[in-house]
C-alpha cells in the first residue's frame, strides 16, 4: 500500500501553547547530541505542528502515528507515559479556529534501560479522523499526565520528563 510519510524532529515542532514542552539540547550520551522536547510529569504540555493532507489520500485507509521518545532518568521498575495527538482539519472557506479532536495512544513503558528509545505507535481510520484531500491539519502532541495511565511521576521533578525526539504520521494513499 502506498503511503505518505511525514516526520518532525523535536526542533521542527513549534511551541505555541502557554504550556509548551521545552526544546532542549540533550547531550547525555557519549556519541549523539540531539534536540528533544521535554514533557514534564506535572502539567499537560504541548508541541505544535501543521501539514497538508495529500490530495490522493485513501479515505478508506488507516493513518499510523509514531512517536519516538525516552525517559530523562529511567525508573526501576518501569513506569508508563501516555501520549495523544490533537488535530483539527480545515479546508478552503472553513474557519481555521475549530475545536481539536484527540487521538490517544496506549500507555507505553519507559523500560528500565537508560537512554533506550521508545517507539509509541497507534492508528486511526481516515474516516474517524475526518481528514479530506488537501485539508490543512493543525495538530499538537501532548503528554497526558493528568490521566491515571501516565504513572511516570514517582520521583517528581525533571527526572520524570519524557523526552520527545520526533513524531511521524503515515497517511494512506489511493492506488494510482
C-alpha positions as CSV (number, residue, x, y, z in Angstrom):
1,X,0.0,0.0,0.0
2,X,1.3,3.4,-0.9
3,X,1.6,6.0,1.9
4,X,2.9,9.5,2.5
5,X,5.2,9.7,5.5
6,X,5.6,13.0,7.4
7,X,8.2,13.4,10.1
8,X,9.0,16.2,12.5
9,X,12.1,16.1,14.8
10,X,11.9,17.9,18.1
11,X,13.3,21.1,16.7
12,X,10.8,21.3,13.9
13,X,7.9,21.2,16.4
14,X,6.6,24.7,17.4
15,X,6.0,25.9,21.0
16,X,2.7,27.8,20.5
17,X,0.8,26.8,23.7
18,X,1.1,28.5,27.1
19,X,2.1,25.1,28.4
20,X,4.6,24.2,25.7
21,X,7.1,21.4,26.0
22,X,10.6,23.0,26.3
23,X,13.1,22.5,23.5
24,X,16.4,21.3,24.9
25,X,19.7,20.3,23.6
26,X,20.3,16.8,25.1
27,X,23.9,15.7,25.3
28,X,23.6,13.0,27.9
29,X,25.1,10.3,25.7
30,X,28.7,9.7,24.7
31,X,28.2,9.9,20.9
32,X,25.0,11.6,19.8
33,X,23.8,15.1,20.7
34,X,20.2,15.9,19.8
35,X,17.3,18.3,20.4
36,X,14.4,17.0,22.4
37,X,11.1,18.4,23.6
38,X,10.9,17.9,27.4
39,X,7.4,16.9,28.6
40,X,7.2,17.1,32.4
41,X,5.3,15.0,34.9
42,X,3.1,17.7,36.5
43,X,1.3,19.5,33.6
44,X,-0.1,18.6,30.2
45,X,2.4,20.2,27.8
46,X,2.2,20.5,24.0
47,X,4.3,20.7,20.9
48,X,2.5,22.0,17.7
49,X,2.7,21.2,14.0
50,X,0.7,21.6,10.8
51,X,0.6,19.9,7.5
52,X,-1.4,19.4,4.3
53,X,-3.3,16.1,3.7
54,X,-2.2,14.7,0.4
55,X,-4.7,15.1,-2.5
56,X,-4.5,11.4,-3.2
57,X,-5.4,10.3,0.4
58,X,-7.2,6.9,0.6
59,X,-10.2,7.8,2.6
60,X,-11.0,4.2,3.4
61,X,-7.5,3.6,4.8
62,X,-5.8,3.9,8.3
63,X,-3.4,6.6,9.5
64,X,-0.5,5.5,11.7
65,X,1.0,7.8,14.3
66,X,4.6,7.1,15.6
67,X,6.2,9.0,18.5
68,X,9.9,8.5,19.4
69,X,10.9,9.3,23.0
70,X,12.9,8.2,26.0
71,X,12.9,8.9,29.7
72,X,15.3,11.5,31.0
73,X,16.1,9.2,34.0
74,X,14.9,5.7,33.6
75,X,13.0,4.3,36.6
76,X,13.2,0.9,38.1
77,X,10.7,-0.6,38.0
78,X,9.5,0.8,34.6
79,X,6.6,3.3,34.6
80,X,4.2,4.4,31.9
81,X,3.8,7.5,29.7
82,X,0.6,8.3,27.9
83,X,0.7,10.4,24.7
84,X,-2.0,11.9,22.5
85,X,-2.3,13.8,19.2
86,X,-4.9,16.5,18.9
87,X,-5.9,17.7,15.4
88,X,-8.3,20.0,13.6
89,X,-8.6,19.6,9.8
90,X,-9.8,22.6,7.8
91,X,-10.1,23.4,4.1
92,X,-10.9,26.4,1.9
93,X,-13.8,28.5,3.3
94,X,-13.7,26.9,6.7
95,X,-12.9,28.7,9.9
96,X,-9.4,27.7,11.0
97,X,-10.3,28.1,14.7
98,X,-12.2,24.9,15.2
99,X,-12.1,22.6,18.2
100,X,-9.4,19.8,18.3
101,X,-10.2,16.1,18.2
102,X,-7.9,13.9,20.4
103,X,-6.4,10.5,19.4
104,X,-4.9,8.8,22.4
105,X,-2.2,6.2,22.3
106,X,-2.0,3.3,24.7
107,X,0.4,4.0,27.6
108,X,3.9,2.9,26.8
109,X,6.6,1.8,29.3
110,X,9.7,3.8,29.9
111,X,11.5,0.4,30.2
112,X,14.4,0.1,32.7
113,X,17.4,0.7,30.3
114,X,18.6,4.3,30.5
115,X,18.6,6.1,27.1
116,X,16.5,3.4,25.4
117,X,14.5,4.9,22.6
118,X,10.7,4.0,22.8
119,X,8.5,4.0,19.7
120,X,4.9,4.5,20.6
121,X,2.6,3.6,17.7
122,X,-1.2,3.9,17.3
123,X,-3.7,4.1,14.4
124,X,-7.0,5.6,13.5
125,X,-9.1,5.3,10.3
126,X,-9.2,8.3,8.0
127,X,-13.0,8.4,8.2
128,X,-12.8,8.7,12.0
129,X,-10.2,11.4,11.7
130,X,-12.4,13.4,9.3
131,X,-9.5,14.3,7.1
132,X,-10.1,15.0,3.4
133,X,-7.9,15.7,0.4
134,X,-5.9,18.9,0.7
135,X,-7.1,19.7,4.2
136,X,-4.7,21.8,6.4
137,X,-4.3,19.9,9.7
138,X,-3.4,21.9,12.8
139,X,-2.0,19.5,15.3
140,X,-0.5,19.2,18.7
141,X,1.2,16.4,20.6
142,X,0.7,16.2,24.4
143,X,1.7,14.0,27.3
144,X,-1.5,13.3,29.3
145,X,-0.1,13.5,32.8
146,X,-3.5,14.0,34.4
147,X,-4.6,10.6,33.2
148,X,-4.1,7.7,35.6
149,X,-2.5,5.6,32.9
150,X,0.6,8.0,33.0
151,X,2.5,6.8,36.0
152,X,5.9,8.3,35.3
153,X,5.9,10.6,38.3
154,X,7.3,8.7,41.2
155,X,10.5,10.8,41.7
156,X,9.0,14.1,40.7
157,X,10.9,17.0,39.1
158,X,12.8,16.9,35.9
159,X,13.8,13.3,36.5
160,X,10.3,12.3,35.2
161,X,10.5,14.2,31.9
162,X,9.6,12.2,28.8
163,X,11.9,13.5,26.1
164,X,10.3,13.6,22.7
165,X,12.8,13.0,19.8
166,X,10.4,13.0,16.9
167,X,6.9,12.4,15.6
168,X,5.7,10.7,12.4
169,X,2.4,10.3,10.6
170,X,1.9,7.8,7.8
171,X,-1.1,8.7,5.6
172,X,-2.5,6.0,3.2
173,X,-2.7,6.9,-0.5
174,X,-5.1,5.7,-3.1
175,X,-3.7,3.3,-5.7
176,X,-2.7,5.1,-8.9
